[in-house]
Amino acid sequence: MNARLLVFGGARFAPNNFHAYFNDVWALLLNGGLDWTRLTPTGTRPAIRQGSLAAFDSRRHRMLVFGGADSVQAFNDVWALSLDGAPAWVRLDTQGTPPLSNHSSATGMIYDPIRDRLVAIGIASNGSSSDTTVVWTLPLGSSPGAASRRSTGHPLLATTPRSCTTRGATA
């Protein structure tokens, strides 16, 4: 079985405030020699960014990437990197109201295989102590659309690594 850790994008921060942003994909085999391999997917790549969220869609054997930002703008787009055969990028066309395009508003994301959807959690901030936790879902069936639900309270949310692990997919 081919288990690996995938990492997308990121940034290198320099003391002179010149930041380099990336949109490359790296894979680390978890049942091998622990060597990093740079993947070279076909298709139009997502824009360079850091702070995006990633999840593994086990039904379709692909990595899904949401959001992130560069030094100029924040993104609220969703991309799929197919992992069957040669890796290829495709931007997903979504419907509905997406999460805020502030890359720090969504702090974690998973793929829900039972309901075939992405689930992202974040903070809706109004600048006071009454911030609320927000959960966004993106159904991945025939017509993807976004929905959100606010919850009361405010659990502690940690920054998550922007990576995902795969099992049984090859690239």
C-alpha positions as YAML, in Angstrom:
chain: A
units: angstrom
residues:
- id: 1
  name: MET
  ca: [0.00, 0.00, 0.00]
- id: 2
  name: ASN
  ca: [1.33, 3.44, -0.93]
- id: 3
  name: ALA
  ca: [0.90, 5.71, 2.11]
- id: 4
  name: ARG
  ca: [2.38, 9.20, 1.83]
- id: 5
  name: LEU
  ca: [2.23, 12.69, 3.19]
- id: 6
  name: LEU
  ca: [1.48, 15.43, 0.63]
- id: 7
  name: VAL
  ca: [2.41, 19.06, 1.17]
- id: 8
  name: PHE
  ca: [1.16, 21.91, -1.03]
- id: 9
  name: GLY
  ca: [2.40, 25.50, -1.29]
- id: 10
  name: GLY
  ca: [3.83, 27.52, 1.56]
- id: 11
  name: ALA
  ca: [6.10, 30.49, 2.02]
- id: 12
  name: ARG
  ca: [9.66, 31.33, 2.93]
- id: 13
  name: PHE
  ca: [9.92, 34.44, 5.07]
- id: 14
  name: ALA
  ca: [13.07, 36.54, 4.98]
- id: 15
  name: PRO
  ca: [14.25, 39.21, 7.43]
- id: 16
  name: ASN
  ca: [14.05, 41.91, 4.73]
- id: 17
  name: ASN
  ca: [10.27, 41.29, 4.33]
- id: 18
  name: PHE
  ca: [10.75, 39.74, 0.91]
- id: 19
  name: HIS
  ca: [8.59, 36.65, 1.10]
- id: 20
  name: ALA
  ca: [8.66, 33.85, -1.45]
- id: 21
  name: TYR
  ca: [5.37, 31.98, -1.95]
- id: 22
  name: PHE
  ca: [5.03, 28.56, -3.56]
- id: 23
  name: ASN
  ca: [2.46, 26.37, -5.32]
- id: 24
  name: ASP
  ca: [4.46, 23.18, -5.63]
- id: 25
  name: VAL
  ca: [3.51, 19.74, -4.28]
- id: 26
  name: TRP
  ca: [5.83, 17.44, -2.37]
- id: 27
  name: ALA
  ca: [5.29, 13.81, -1.34]
- id: 28
  name: LEU
  ca: [6.92, 11.84, 1.47]
- id: 29
  name: LEU
  ca: [6.50, 8.08, 1.31]
- id: 30
  name: LEU
  ca: [5.59, 6.88, 4.80]
- id: 31
  name: ASN
  ca: [6.39, 3.22, 4.21]
- id: 32
  name: GLY
  ca: [9.71, 3.68, 2.47]
- id: 33
  name: GLY
  ca: [12.99, 5.49, 2.84]
- id: 34
  name: LEU
  ca: [11.46, 8.81, 3.97]
- id: 35
  name: ASP
  ca: [12.64, 10.65, 0.86]
- id: 36
  name: TRP
  ca: [10.84, 13.77, -0.36]
- id: 37
  name: THR
  ca: [9.75, 13.80, -4.02]
- id: 38
  name: ARG
  ca: [8.52, 16.85, -5.88]
- id: 39
  name: LEU
  ca: [5.40, 16.04, -7.91]
- id: 40
  name: THR
  ca: [4.94, 17.69, -11.31]
- id: 41
  name: PRO
  ca: [1.17, 17.77, -11.90]
- id: 42
  name: THR
  ca: [-0.34, 18.70, -15.23]
- id: 43
  name: GLY
  ca: [-3.11, 21.28, -15.63]
- id: 44
  name: THR
  ca: [-3.33, 24.86, -14.41]
- id: 45
  name: ARG
  ca: [-1.90, 25.08, -10.91]
- id: 46
  name: PRO
  ca: [-3.44, 27.07, -8.06]
- id: 47
  name: ALA
  ca: [-1.87, 30.49, -7.53]
- id: 48
  name: ILE
  ca: [1.14, 30.68, -5.20]
- id: 49
  name: ARG
  ca: [-0.02, 30.82, -1.58]
- id: 50
  name: GLN
  ca: [0.53, 29.92, 2.02]
- id: 51
  name: GLY
  ca: [-1.94, 29.07, 4.76]
- id: 52
  name: SER
  ca: [-4.23, 26.90, 2.63]
- id: 53
  name: LEU
  ca: [-6.08, 23.88, 4.03]
- id: 54
  name: ALA
  ca: [-5.85, 20.38, 2.57]
- id: 55
  name: ALA
  ca: [-7.77, 17.12, 2.90]
- id: 56
  name: PHE
  ca: [-7.67, 13.74, 1.16]
- id: 57
  name: ASP
  ca: [-10.81, 12.75, -0.77]
- id: 58
  name: SER
  ca: [-10.60, 8.96, -0.38]
- id: 59
  name: ARG
  ca: [-13.57, 8.32, -2.70]
- id: 60
  name: ARG
  ca: [-11.86, 9.98, -5.68]
- id: 61
  name: HIS
  ca: [-8.19, 9.57, -4.62]
- id: 62
  name: ARG
  ca: [-7.36, 13.26, -4.73]
- id: 63
  name: MET
  ca: [-6.04, 16.01, -2.50]
- id: 64
  name: LEU
  ca: [-8.42, 18.94, -2.04]
- id: 65
  name: VAL
  ca: [-6.98, 22.38, -1.30]
- id: 66
  name: PHE
  ca: [-8.98, 25.35, -0.02]
- id: 67
  name: GLY
  ca: [-8.05, 29.00, 0.45]
- id: 68
  name: GLY
  ca: [-4.77, 30.49, 1.54]
- id: 69
  name: ALA
  ca: [-3.19, 33.84, 0.76]
- id: 70
  name: ASP
  ca: [-0.18, 35.54, -0.75]
- id: 71
  name: SER
  ca: [1.18, 38.98, 0.15]
- id: 72
  name: VAL
  ca: [-1.58, 40.74, -1.83]
- id: 73
  name: GLN
  ca: [-4.79, 38.73, -1.61]
- id: 74
  name: ALA
  ca: [-6.64, 35.95, 0.19]
- id: 75
  name: PHE
  ca: [-8.24, 33.09, -1.75]
- id: 76
  name: ASN
  ca: [-11.45, 31.14, -1.16]
- id: 77
  name: ASP
  ca: [-11.12, 28.76, -4.11]
- id: 78
  name: VAL
  ca: [-11.11, 24.95, -4.07]
- id: 79
  name: TRP
  ca: [-8.68, 22.83, -6.09]
- id: 80
  name: ALA
  ca: [-8.39, 19.08, -6.63]
- id: 81
  name: LEU
  ca: [-5.13, 17.25, -7.32]
- id: 82
  name: SER
  ca: [-5.90, 13.82, -8.78]
- id: 83
  name: LEU
  ca: [-3.62, 11.09, -7.49]
- id: 84
  name: ASP
  ca: [-4.62, 8.19, -9.76]
- id: 85
  name: GLY
  ca: [-2.13, 7.93, -12.62]
- id: 86
  name: ALA
  ca: [-0.29, 11.14, -13.45]
- id: 87
  name: PRO
  ca: [-1.21, 13.89, -10.95]
- id: 88
  name: ALA
  ca: [-3.32, 16.70, -12.43]
- id: 89
  name: TRP
  ca: [-4.80, 19.92, -11.01]
- id: 90
  name: VAL
  ca: [-8.42, 20.95, -11.58]
- id: 91
  name: ARG
  ca: [-10.20, 23.94, -10.05]
- id: 92
  name: LEU
  ca: [-13.60, 22.94, -8.66]
- id: 93
  name: ASP
  ca: [-16.51, 25.17, -9.62]
- id: 94
  name: THR
  ca: [-18.55, 25.66, -6.45]
- id: 95
  name: GLN
  ca: [-21.92, 27.26, -5.82]
- id: 96
  name: GLY
  ca: [-23.34, 29.08, -2.82]
- id: 97
  name: THR
  ca: [-21.61, 31.40, -0.39]
- id: 98
  name: PRO
  ca: [-18.01, 30.36, 0.25]
- id: 99
  name: PRO
  ca: [-16.21, 30.93, 3.55]
- id: 100
  name: LEU
  ca: [-14.65, 34.34, 4.05]
- id: 101
  name: SER
  ca: [-11.60, 34.90, 1.89]
- id: 102
  name: ASN
  ca: [-9.54, 35.69, 4.97]
- id: 103
  name: HIS
  ca: [-7.03, 32.83, 5.14]
- id: 104
  name: SER
  ca: [-7.08, 32.87, 8.94]
- id: 105
  name: SER
  ca: [-10.87, 32.47, 9.20]
- id: 106
  name: ALA
  ca: [-10.77, 28.74, 8.36]
- id: 107
  name: THR
  ca: [-8.41, 26.80, 10.60]
- id: 108
  name: GLY
  ca: [-9.02, 23.14, 9.84]
- id: 109
  name: MET
  ca: [-10.58, 20.94, 7.16]
- id: 110
  name: ILE
  ca: [-11.48, 17.27, 6.73]
- id: 111
  name: TYR
  ca: [-13.13, 15.12, 4.09]
- id: 112
  name: ASP
  ca: [-16.33, 13.42, 5.33]
- id: 113
  name: PRO
  ca: [-16.57, 10.16, 3.32]
- id: 114
  name: ILE
  ca: [-20.03, 9.26, 4.71]
- id: 115
  name: ARG
  ca: [-21.65, 12.43, 3.35]
- id: 116
  name: ASP
  ca: [-19.11, 12.99, 0.54]
- id: 117
  name: ARG
  ca: [-18.26, 16.55, 1.54]
- id: 118
  name: LEU
  ca: [-15.53, 18.84, 2.79]
- id: 119
  name: VAL
  ca: [-15.98, 20.23, 6.30]
- id: 120
  name: ALA
  ca: [-14.00, 23.30, 7.37]
- id: 121
  name: ILE
  ca: [-14.06, 24.94, 10.77]
- id: 122
  name: GLY
  ca: [-13.14, 28.52, 11.54]
- id: 123
  name: ILE
  ca: [-13.81, 31.66, 13.53]
- id: 124
  name: ALA
  ca: [-16.24, 34.40, 12.53]
- id: 125
  name: SER
  ca: [-14.71, 37.45, 14.18]
- id: 126
  name: ASN
  ca: [-16.52, 40.68, 14.82]
- id: 127
  name: GLY
  ca: [-13.58, 42.18, 16.70]
- id: 128
  name: SER
  ca: [-15.01, 41.51, 20.15]
- id: 129
  name: SER
  ca: [-15.07, 38.67, 22.63]
- id: 130
  name: SER
  ca: [-18.27, 37.34, 21.05]
- id: 131
  name: ASP
  ca: [-16.50, 35.60, 18.16]
- id: 132
  name: THR
  ca: [-18.29, 32.43, 17.09]
- id: 133
  name: THR
  ca: [-17.17, 29.15, 15.64]
- id: 134
  name: VAL
  ca: [-18.37, 28.56, 12.09]
- id: 135
  name: VAL
  ca: [-18.53, 25.25, 10.23]
- id: 136
  name: TRP
  ca: [-18.62, 25.31, 6.43]
- id: 137
  name: THR
  ca: [-19.53, 22.29, 4.34]
- id: 138
  name: LEU
  ca: [-18.96, 21.73, 0.65]
- id: 139
  name: PRO
  ca: [-20.89, 18.79, -0.83]
- id: 140
  name: LEU
  ca: [-18.79, 17.10, -3.51]
- id: 141
  name: GLY
  ca: [-21.56, 15.31, -5.40]
- id: 142
  name: SER
  ca: [-22.79, 16.29, -8.86]
- id: 143
  name: SER
  ca: [-23.23, 20.02, -8.06]
- id: 144
  name: PRO
  ca: [-20.90, 21.24, -5.29]
- id: 145
  name: GLY
  ca: [-22.33, 24.04, -3.17]
- id: 146
  name: ALA
  ca: [-21.24, 25.68, 0.07]
- id: 147
  name: ALA
  ca: [-23.22, 26.00, 3.28]
- id: 148
  name: SER
  ca: [-22.33, 27.31, 6.72]
- id: 149
  name: ARG
  ca: [-23.57, 26.84, 10.24]
- id: 150
  name: ARG
  ca: [-22.71, 28.95, 13.27]
- id: 151
  name: SER
  ca: [-22.27, 27.40, 16.66]
- id: 152
  name: THR
  ca: [-22.25, 29.08, 20.02]
- id: 153
  name: GLY
  ca: [-19.10, 29.39, 22.02]
- id: 154
  name: HIS
  ca: [-15.56, 29.45, 20.84]
- id: 155
  name: PRO
  ca: [-13.34, 26.38, 21.19]
- id: 156
  name: LEU
  ca: [-9.61, 26.79, 21.00]
- id: 157
  name: LEU
  ca: [-8.53, 26.28, 17.41]
- id: 158
  name: ALA
  ca: [-4.98, 25.39, 16.55]
- id: 159
  name: THR
  ca: [-3.28, 26.15, 13.26]
- id: 160
  name: THR
  ca: [-3.18, 22.95, 11.22]
- id: 161
  name: PRO
  ca: [-0.44, 21.82, 8.87]
- id: 162
  name: ARG
  ca: [-1.32, 22.27, 5.23]
- id: 163
  name: SER
  ca: [-0.90, 18.69, 4.20]
- id: 164
  name: CYS
  ca: [-2.78, 15.45, 3.83]
- id: 165
  name: THR
  ca: [-1.94, 11.77, 3.94]
- id: 166
  name: THR
  ca: [-3.01, 9.22, 1.36]
- id: 167
  name: ARG
  ca: [-3.44, 5.47, 1.38]
- id: 168
  name: GLY
  ca: [-3.43, 3.37, -1.74]
- id: 169
  name: ALA
  ca: [-3.17, 6.24, -4.22]
- id: 170
  name: THR
  ca: [-0.29, 6.34, -6.66]
- id: 171
  name: ALA
  ca: [1.36, 9.29, -8.33]
...
